[in-house]
Amino acid sequence: MLGPLLISIFLLVVLPISFFAIGAIISVILGHSLRKEGEYLNEGSELIELNT
């Protein structure tokens, strides 16, 4: 009886929390890299000052 209880707790609690955490980490990494790439590709542009 302990096995199915542990599996259901894992499926209902641990997996959703880990999916949210992994998604947040991927979002931070992707956002940072895209911002850095945008700054690098548009270096010297007069529109950069309007974004801040």
CHARMM-style PDB file with segment names, atoms N, HN, CA, C and O in Angstrom:
ATOM      1  N   MET     1       0.823  -1.201   0.000  1.00  0.00      PROA
ATOM      2  CA  MET     1       0.000   0.000   0.000  1.00  0.00      PROA
ATOM      3  C   MET     1       0.864   1.260   0.000  1.00  0.00      PROA
ATOM      4  O   MET     1       0.412   2.322  -0.427  1.00  0.00      PROA
ATOM      5  N   LEU     2       2.079   1.149   0.467  1.00  0.00      PROA
ATOM      6  HN  LEU     2       2.446   0.286   0.814  1.00  0.00      PROA
ATOM      7  CA  LEU     2       2.955   2.314   0.531  1.00  0.00      PROA
ATOM      8  C   LEU     2       3.450   2.722  -0.859  1.00  0.00      PROA
ATOM      9  O   LEU     2       3.612   3.911  -1.134  1.00  0.00      PROA
ATOM     10  N   GLY     3       3.690   1.745  -1.729  1.00  0.00      PROA
ATOM     11  HN  GLY     3       3.558   0.780  -1.505  1.00  0.00      PROA
ATOM     12  CA  GLY     3       4.192   2.041  -3.076  1.00  0.00      PROA
ATOM     13  C   GLY     3       3.253   2.921  -3.886  1.00  0.00      PROA
ATOM     14  O   GLY     3       3.683   3.958  -4.391  1.00  0.00      PROA
ATOM     15  N   PRO     4       1.970   2.539  -4.030  1.00  0.00      PROA
ATOM     16  CA  PRO     4       1.050   3.394  -4.795  1.00  0.00      PROA
ATOM     17  C   PRO     4       0.867   4.783  -4.179  1.00  0.00      PROA
ATOM     18  O   PRO     4       0.671   5.762  -4.900  1.00  0.00      PROA
ATOM     19  N   LEU     5       0.929   4.868  -2.866  1.00  0.00      PROA
ATOM     20  HN  LEU     5       1.088   4.073  -2.281  1.00  0.00      PROA
ATOM     21  CA  LEU     5       0.811   6.167  -2.200  1.00  0.00      PROA
ATOM     22  C   LEU     5       2.004   7.059  -2.530  1.00  0.00      PROA
ATOM     23  O   LEU     5       1.832   8.248  -2.800  1.00  0.00      PROA
ATOM     24  N   LEU     6       3.203   6.498  -2.510  1.00  0.00      PROA
ATOM     25  HN  LEU     6       3.343   5.533  -2.291  1.00  0.00      PROA
ATOM     26  CA  LEU     6       4.395   7.269  -2.857  1.00  0.00      PROA
ATOM     27  C   LEU     6       4.389   7.692  -4.329  1.00  0.00      PROA
ATOM     28  O   LEU     6       4.782   8.811  -4.658  1.00  0.00      PROA
ATOM     29  N   ILE     7       3.952   6.810  -5.196  1.00  0.00      PROA
ATOM     30  HN  ILE     7       3.633   5.901  -4.929  1.00  0.00      PROA
ATOM     31  CA  ILE     7       3.874   7.138  -6.624  1.00  0.00      PROA
ATOM     32  C   ILE     7       2.871   8.255  -6.856  1.00  0.00      PROA
ATOM     33  O   ILE     7       3.149   9.175  -7.624  1.00  0.00      PROA
ATOM     34  N   SER     8       1.719   8.199  -6.216  1.00  0.00      PROA
ATOM     35  HN  SER     8       1.493   7.451  -5.592  1.00  0.00      PROA
ATOM     36  CA  SER     8       0.714   9.245  -6.421  1.00  0.00      PROA
ATOM     37  C   SER     8       1.183  10.585  -5.844  1.00  0.00      PROA
ATOM     38  O   SER     8       0.913  11.629  -6.437  1.00  0.00      PROA
ATOM     39  N   ILE     9       1.865  10.577  -4.725  1.00  0.00      PROA
ATOM     40  HN  ILE     9       2.084   9.728  -4.243  1.00  0.00      PROA
ATOM     41  CA  ILE     9       2.416  11.821  -4.168  1.00  0.00      PROA
ATOM     42  C   ILE     9       3.464  12.391  -5.111  1.00  0.00      PROA
ATOM     43  O   ILE     9       3.512  13.599  -5.340  1.00  0.00      PROA
ATOM     44  N   PHE    10       4.296  11.522  -5.655  1.00  0.00      PROA
ATOM     45  HN  PHE    10       4.257  10.540  -5.469  1.00  0.00      PROA
ATOM     46  CA  PHE    10       5.322  11.963  -6.603  1.00  0.00      PROA
ATOM     47  C   PHE    10       4.672  12.587  -7.837  1.00  0.00      PROA
ATOM     48  O   PHE    10       5.108  13.640  -8.303  1.00  0.00      PROA
ATOM     49  N   LEU    11       3.643  11.948  -8.362  1.00  0.00      PROA
ATOM     50  HN  LEU    11       3.289  11.093  -7.984  1.00  0.00      PROA
ATOM     51  CA  LEU    11       2.993  12.447  -9.578  1.00  0.00      PROA
ATOM     52  C   LEU    11       2.215  13.734  -9.338  1.00  0.00      PROA
ATOM     53  O   LEU    11       2.135  14.578 -10.230  1.00  0.00      PROA
ATOM     54  N   LEU    12       1.650  13.896  -8.165  1.00  0.00      PROA
ATOM     55  HN  LEU    12       1.716  13.210  -7.441  1.00  0.00      PROA
ATOM     56  CA  LEU    12       0.810  15.061  -7.897  1.00  0.00      PROA
ATOM     57  C   LEU    12       1.550  16.237  -7.280  1.00  0.00      PROA
ATOM     58  O   LEU    12       1.079  17.371  -7.372  1.00  0.00      PROA
ATOM     59  N   VAL    13       2.695  15.998  -6.654  1.00  0.00      PROA
ATOM     60  HN  VAL    13       3.077  15.077  -6.579  1.00  0.00      PROA
ATOM     61  CA  VAL    13       3.395  17.072  -5.955  1.00  0.00      PROA
ATOM     62  C   VAL    13       4.765  17.351  -6.573  1.00  0.00      PROA
ATOM     63  O   VAL    13       5.054  18.485  -6.953  1.00  0.00      PROA
ATOM     64  N   VAL    14       5.586  16.348  -6.673  1.00  0.00      PROA
ATOM     65  HN  VAL    14       5.351  15.426  -6.365  1.00  0.00      PROA
ATOM     66  CA  VAL    14       6.979  16.558  -7.065  1.00  0.00      PROA
ATOM     67  C   VAL    14       7.102  16.923  -8.534  1.00  0.00      PROA
ATOM     68  O   VAL    14       7.820  17.866  -8.867  1.00  0.00      PROA
ATOM     69  N   LEU    15       6.429  16.213  -9.419  1.00  0.00      PROA
ATOM     70  HN  LEU    15       5.845  15.447  -9.149  1.00  0.00      PROA
ATOM     71  CA  LEU    15       6.552  16.485 -10.852  1.00  0.00      PROA
ATOM     72  C   LEU    15       6.087  17.882 -11.241  1.00  0.00      PROA
ATOM     73  O   LEU    15       6.824  18.566 -11.951  1.00  0.00      PROA
ATOM     74  N   PRO    16       4.916  18.351 -10.825  1.00  0.00      PROA
ATOM     75  CA  PRO    16       4.524  19.711 -11.216  1.00  0.00      PROA
ATOM     76  C   PRO    16       5.476  20.788 -10.696  1.00  0.00      PROA
ATOM     77  O   PRO    16       5.770  21.748 -11.408  1.00  0.00      PROA
ATOM     78  N   ILE    17       5.952  20.638  -9.482  1.00  0.00      PROA
ATOM     79  HN  ILE    17       5.713  19.858  -8.904  1.00  0.00      PROA
ATOM     80  CA  ILE    17       6.882  21.625  -8.929  1.00  0.00      PROA
ATOM     81  C   ILE    17       8.189  21.616  -9.709  1.00  0.00      PROA
ATOM     82  O   ILE    17       8.749  22.674  -9.995  1.00  0.00      PROA
ATOM     83  N   SER    18       8.676  20.431 -10.052  1.00  0.00      PROA
ATOM     84  HN  SER    18       8.221  19.572  -9.819  1.00  0.00      PROA
ATOM     85  CA  SER    18       9.929  20.363 -10.807  1.00  0.00      PROA
ATOM     86  C   SER    18       9.748  20.907 -12.217  1.00  0.00      PROA
ATOM     87  O   SER    18      10.667  21.531 -12.747  1.00  0.00      PROA
ATOM     88  N   PHE    19       8.589  20.689 -12.841  1.00  0.00      PROA
ATOM     89  HN  PHE    19       7.843  20.182 -12.410  1.00  0.00      PROA
ATOM     90  CA  PHE    19       8.345  21.250 -14.172  1.00  0.00      PROA
ATOM     91  C   PHE    19       8.333  22.769 -14.124  1.00  0.00      PROA
ATOM     92  O   PHE    19       8.888  23.414 -15.014  1.00  0.00      PROA
ATOM     93  N   PHE    20       7.714  23.351 -13.111  1.00  0.00      PROA
ATOM     94  HN  PHE    20       7.263  22.827 -12.388  1.00  0.00      PROA
ATOM     95  CA  PHE    20       7.709  24.806 -12.977  1.00  0.00      PROA
ATOM     96  C   PHE    20       9.114  25.347 -12.741  1.00  0.00      PROA
ATOM     97  O   PHE    20       9.490  26.371 -13.312  1.00  0.00      PROA
ATOM     98  N   ALA    21       9.881  24.675 -11.913  1.00  0.00      PROA
ATOM     99  HN  ALA    21       9.576  23.843 -11.449  1.00  0.00      PROA
ATOM    100  CA  ALA    21      11.245  25.129 -11.620  1.00  0.00      PROA
ATOM    101  C   ALA    21      12.130  25.029 -12.858  1.00  0.00      PROA
ATOM    102  O   ALA    21      12.883  25.956 -13.156  1.00  0.00      PROA
ATOM    103  N   ILE    22      12.047  23.923 -13.573  1.00  0.00      PROA
ATOM    104  HN  ILE    22      11.435  23.170 -13.330  1.00  0.00      PROA
ATOM    105  CA  ILE    22      12.846  23.765 -14.789  1.00  0.00      PROA
ATOM    106  C   ILE    22      12.435  24.791 -15.834  1.00  0.00      PROA
ATOM    107  O   ILE    22      13.292  25.357 -16.513  1.00  0.00      PROA
ATOM    108  N   GLY    23      11.137  25.039 -15.973  1.00  0.00      PROA
ATOM    109  HN  GLY    23      10.440  24.579 -15.422  1.00  0.00      PROA
ATOM    110  CA  GLY    23      10.668  26.052 -16.918  1.00  0.00      PROA
ATOM    111  C   GLY    23      11.148  27.442 -16.560  1.00  0.00      PROA
ATOM    112  O   GLY    23      11.488  28.225 -17.446  1.00  0.00      PROA
ATOM    113  N   ALA    24      11.181  27.762 -15.278  1.00  0.00      PROA
ATOM    114  HN  ALA    24      10.905  27.126 -14.558  1.00  0.00      PROA
ATOM    115  CA  ALA    24      11.670  29.068 -14.850  1.00  0.00      PROA
ATOM    116  C   ALA    24      13.159  29.221 -15.141  1.00  0.00      PROA
ATOM    117  O   ALA    24      13.599  30.282 -15.582  1.00  0.00      PROA
ATOM    118  N   ILE    25      13.927  28.180 -14.900  1.00  0.00      PROA
ATOM    119  HN  ILE    25      13.570  27.317 -14.542  1.00  0.00      PROA
ATOM    120  CA  ILE    25      15.363  28.227 -15.166  1.00  0.00      PROA
ATOM    121  C   ILE    25      15.624  28.385 -16.661  1.00  0.00      PROA
ATOM    122  O   ILE    25      16.475  29.182 -17.056  1.00  0.00      PROA
ATOM    123  N   ILE    26      14.910  27.644 -17.489  1.00  0.00      PROA
ATOM    124  HN  ILE    26      14.219  26.997 -17.167  1.00  0.00      PROA
ATOM    125  CA  ILE    26      15.075  27.755 -18.939  1.00  0.00      PROA
ATOM    126  C   ILE    26      14.668  29.144 -19.419  1.00  0.00      PROA
ATOM    127  O   ILE    26      15.317  29.700 -20.304  1.00  0.00      PROA
ATOM    128  N   SER    27      13.617  29.708 -18.857  1.00  0.00      PROA
ATOM    129  HN  SER    27      13.089  29.257 -18.138  1.00  0.00      PROA
ATOM    130  CA  SER    27      13.174  31.049 -19.242  1.00  0.00      PROA
ATOM    131  C   SER    27      14.209  32.109 -18.899  1.00  0.00      PROA
ATOM    132  O   SER    27      14.448  33.028 -19.683  1.00  0.00      PROA
ATOM    133  N   VAL    28      14.818  31.984 -17.737  1.00  0.00      PROA
ATOM    134  HN  VAL    28      14.624  31.238 -17.100  1.00  0.00      PROA
ATOM    135  CA  VAL    28      15.843  32.950 -17.332  1.00  0.00      PROA
ATOM    136  C   VAL    28      17.049  32.862 -18.261  1.00  0.00      PROA
ATOM    137  O   VAL    28      17.561  33.888 -18.709  1.00  0.00      PROA
ATOM    138  N   ILE    29      17.502  31.662 -18.549  1.00  0.00      PROA
ATOM    139  HN  ILE    29      17.086  30.828 -18.185  1.00  0.00      PROA
ATOM    140  CA  ILE    29      18.665  31.478 -19.419  1.00  0.00      PROA
ATOM    141  C   ILE    29      18.377  31.978 -20.828  1.00  0.00      PROA
ATOM    142  O   ILE    29      19.201  32.676 -21.419  1.00  0.00      PROA
ATOM    143  N   LEU    30      17.216  31.628 -21.369  1.00  0.00      PROA
ATOM    144  HN  LEU    30      16.547  31.061 -20.889  1.00  0.00      PROA
ATOM    145  CA  LEU    30      16.852  32.056 -22.716  1.00  0.00      PROA
ATOM    146  C   LEU    30      16.675  33.562 -22.794  1.00  0.00      PROA
ATOM    147  O   LEU    30      17.144  34.184 -23.747  1.00  0.00      PROA
ATOM    148  N   GLY    31      16.018  34.158 -21.826  1.00  0.00      PROA
ATOM    149  HN  GLY    31      15.637  33.652 -21.051  1.00  0.00      PROA
ATOM    150  CA  GLY    31      15.823  35.598 -21.819  1.00  0.00      PROA
ATOM    151  C   GLY    31      17.135  36.352 -21.726  1.00  0.00      PROA
ATOM    152  O   GLY    31      17.333  37.351 -22.418  1.00  0.00      PROA
ATOM    153  N   HSD    32      18.028  35.880 -20.877  1.00  0.00      PROA
ATOM    154  HN  HSD    32      17.867  35.069 -20.315  1.00  0.00      PROA
ATOM    155  CA  HSD    32      19.326  36.539 -20.725  1.00  0.00      PROA
ATOM    156  C   HSD    32      20.134  36.445 -22.017  1.00  0.00      PROA
ATOM    157  O   HSD    32      20.721  37.433 -22.459  1.00  0.00      PROA
ATOM    158  N   SER    33      20.164  35.256 -22.624  1.00  0.00      PROA
ATOM    159  HN  SER    33      19.687  34.453 -22.266  1.00  0.00      PROA
ATOM    160  CA  SER    33      20.956  35.091 -23.839  1.00  0.00      PROA
ATOM    161  C   SER    33      20.365  35.886 -24.996  1.00  0.00      PROA
ATOM    162  O   SER    33      21.119  36.436 -25.799  1.00  0.00      PROA
ATOM    163  N   LEU    34      19.052  35.964 -25.106  1.00  0.00      PROA
ATOM    164  HN  LEU    34      18.440  35.517 -24.454  1.00  0.00      PROA
ATOM    165  CA  LEU    34      18.442  36.749 -26.179  1.00  0.00      PROA
ATOM    166  C   LEU    34      18.670  38.249 -25.986  1.00  0.00      PROA
ATOM    167  O   LEU    34      18.857  38.975 -26.962  1.00  0.00      PROA
ATOM    168  N   ARG    35      18.655  38.717 -24.733  1.00  0.00      PROA
ATOM    169  HN  ARG    35      18.502  38.126 -23.941  1.00  0.00      PROA
ATOM    170  CA  ARG    35      18.930  40.125 -24.469  1.00  0.00      PROA
ATOM    171  C   ARG    35      20.370  40.469 -24.823  1.00  0.00      PROA
ATOM    172  O   ARG    35      20.632  41.498 -25.445  1.00  0.00      PROA
ATOM    173  N   LYS    36      21.306  39.604 -24.426  1.00  0.00      PROA
ATOM    174  HN  LYS    36      21.093  38.768 -23.921  1.00  0.00      PROA
ATOM    175  CA  LYS    36      22.712  39.837 -24.743  1.00  0.00      PROA
ATOM    176  C   LYS    36      22.949  39.816 -26.250  1.00  0.00      PROA
ATOM    177  O   LYS    36      23.705  40.638 -26.769  1.00  0.00      PROA
ATOM    178  N   GLU    37      22.311  38.887 -26.956  1.00  0.00      PROA
ATOM    179  HN  GLU    37      21.697  38.220 -26.535  1.00  0.00      PROA
ATOM    180  CA  GLU    37      22.459  38.804 -28.408  1.00  0.00      PROA
ATOM    181  C   GLU    37      21.885  40.046 -29.084  1.00  0.00      PROA
ATOM    182  O   GLU    37      22.474  40.570 -30.030  1.00  0.00      PROA
ATOM    183  N   GLY    38      20.751  40.512 -28.606  1.00  0.00      PROA
ATOM    184  HN  GLY    38      20.272  40.088 -27.838  1.00  0.00      PROA
ATOM    185  CA  GLY    38      20.150  41.722 -29.165  1.00  0.00      PROA
ATOM    186  C   GLY    38      21.022  42.941 -28.958  1.00  0.00      PROA
ATOM    187  O   GLY    38      21.157  43.771 -29.858  1.00  0.00      PROA
ATOM    188  N   GLU    39      21.620  43.060 -27.775  1.00  0.00      PROA
ATOM    189  HN  GLU    39      21.511  42.386 -27.044  1.00  0.00      PROA
ATOM    190  CA  GLU    39      22.530  44.178 -27.519  1.00  0.00      PROA
ATOM    191  C   GLU    39      23.773  44.088 -28.395  1.00  0.00      PROA
ATOM    192  O   GLU    39      24.269  45.105 -28.879  1.00  0.00      PROA
ATOM    193  N   TYR    40      24.275  42.876 -28.600  1.00  0.00      PROA
ATOM    194  HN  TYR    40      23.872  42.049 -28.207  1.00  0.00      PROA
ATOM    195  CA  TYR    40      25.473  42.694 -29.412  1.00  0.00      PROA
ATOM    196  C   TYR    40      25.192  43.001 -30.889  1.00  0.00      PROA
ATOM    197  O   TYR    40      25.988  43.679 -31.538  1.00  0.00      PROA
ATOM    198  N   LEU    41      24.079  42.513 -31.418  1.00  0.00      PROA
ATOM    199  HN  LEU    41      23.432  41.962 -30.891  1.00  0.00      PROA
ATOM    200  CA  LEU    41      23.775  42.700 -32.834  1.00  0.00      PROA
ATOM    201  C   LEU    41      23.400  44.136 -33.166  1.00  0.00      PROA
ATOM    202  O   LEU    41      23.583  44.569 -34.303  1.00  0.00      PROA
ATOM    203  N   ASN    42      22.881  44.882 -32.201  1.00  0.00      PROA
ATOM    204  HN  ASN    42      22.732  44.531 -31.276  1.00  0.00      PROA
ATOM    205  CA  ASN    42      22.441  46.251 -32.461  1.00  0.00      PROA
ATOM    206  C   ASN    42      23.340  47.284 -31.797  1.00  0.00      PROA
ATOM    207  O   ASN    42      22.907  48.396 -31.495  1.00  0.00      PROA
ATOM    208  N   GLU    43      24.573  46.914 -31.575  1.00  0.00      PROA
ATOM    209  HN  GLU    43      24.924  46.011 -31.820  1.00  0.00      PROA
ATOM    210  CA  GLU    43      25.522  47.817 -30.938  1.00  0.00      PROA
ATOM    211  C   GLU    43      25.742  49.054 -31.823  1.00  0.00      PROA
ATOM    212  O   GLU    43      25.980  48.934 -33.025  1.00  0.00      PROA
ATOM    213  N   GLY    44      25.660  50.213 -31.224  1.00  0.00      PROA
ATOM    214  HN  GLY    44      25.467  50.310 -30.248  1.00  0.00      PROA
ATOM    215  CA  GLY    44      25.855  51.466 -31.968  1.00  0.00      PROA
ATOM    216  C   GLY    44      24.585  52.013 -32.579  1.00  0.00      PROA
ATOM    217  O   GLY    44      24.615  53.076 -33.200  1.00  0.00      PROA
ATOM    218  N   SER    45      23.477  51.325 -32.425  1.00  0.00      PROA
ATOM    219  HN  SER    45      23.453  50.461 -31.921  1.00  0.00      PROA
ATOM    220  CA  SER    45      22.219  51.804 -32.986  1.00  0.00      PROA
ATOM    221  C   SER    45      21.648  52.924 -32.118  1.00  0.00      PROA
ATOM    222  O   SER    45      21.759  52.885 -30.893  1.00  0.00      PROA
ATOM    223  N   GLU    46      21.048  53.902 -32.749  1.00  0.00      PROA
ATOM    224  HN  GLU    46      20.958  53.933 -33.745  1.00  0.00      PROA
ATOM    225  CA  GLU    46      20.468  55.021 -31.998  1.00  0.00      PROA
ATOM    226  C   GLU    46      19.177  54.625 -31.309  1.00  0.00      PROA
ATOM    227  O   GLU    46      18.698  55.360 -30.445  1.00  0.00      PROA
ATOM    228  N   LEU    47      18.599  53.488 -31.665  1.00  0.00      PROA
ATOM    229  HN  LEU    47      18.988  52.891 -32.367  1.00  0.00      PROA
ATOM    230  CA  LEU    47      17.351  53.046 -31.046  1.00  0.00      PROA
ATOM    231  C   LEU    47      17.569  52.396 -29.680  1.00  0.00      PROA
ATOM    232  O   LEU    47      16.622  52.239 -28.910  1.00  0.00      PROA
ATOM    233  N   ILE    48      18.800  52.020 -29.380  1.00  0.00      PROA
ATOM    234  HN  ILE    48      19.570  52.147 -30.005  1.00  0.00      PROA
ATOM    235  CA  ILE    48      19.099  51.392 -28.082  1.00  0.00      PROA
ATOM    236  C   ILE    48      18.750  52.352 -26.950  1.00  0.00      PROA
ATOM    237  O   ILE    48      18.232  51.917 -25.922  1.00  0.00      PROA
ATOM    238  N   GLU    49      19.015  53.621 -27.109  1.00  0.00      PROA
ATOM    239  HN  GLU    49      19.436  53.974 -27.945  1.00  0.00      PROA
ATOM    240  CA  GLU    49      18.755  54.598 -26.049  1.00  0.00      PROA
ATOM    241  C   GLU    49      17.267  54.745 -25.776  1.00  0.00      PROA
ATOM    242  O   GLU    49      16.883  55.102 -24.662  1.00  0.00      PROA
ATOM    243  N   LEU    50      16.424  54.482 -26.758  1.00  0.00      PROA
ATOM    244  HN  LEU    50      16.736  54.192 -27.663  1.00  0.00      PROA
ATOM    245  CA  LEU    50      14.990  54.604 -26.560  1.00  0.00      PROA
ATOM    246  C   LEU    50      14.412  53.429 -25.779  1.00  0.00      PROA
ATOM    247  O   LEU    50      13.323  53.536 -25.215  1.00  0.00      PROA
ATOM    248  N   ASN    51      15.129  52.315 -25.743  1.00  0.00      PROA
ATOM    249  HN  ASN    51      16.013  52.228 -26.202  1.00  0.00      PROA
ATOM    250  CA  ASN    51      14.654  51.101 -25.055  1.00  0.00      PROA
ATOM    251  C   ASN    51      14.835  51.153 -23.555  1.00  0.00      PROA
ATOM    252  O   ASN    51      14.143  50.425 -22.843  1.00  0.00      PROA
ATOM    253  N   THR    52      15.717  51.964 -23.050  1.00  0.00      PROA
ATOM    254  HN  THR    52      16.279  52.555 -23.629  1.00  0.00      PROA
ATOM    255  CA  THR    52      16.004  51.931 -21.616  1.00  0.00      PROA
ATOM    256  C   THR    52      15.051  52.744 -20.808  1.00  0.00      PROA
ATOM    257  OT1 THR    52      15.175  52.805 -19.584  1.00  0.00      PROA
TER     258      THR     52
END
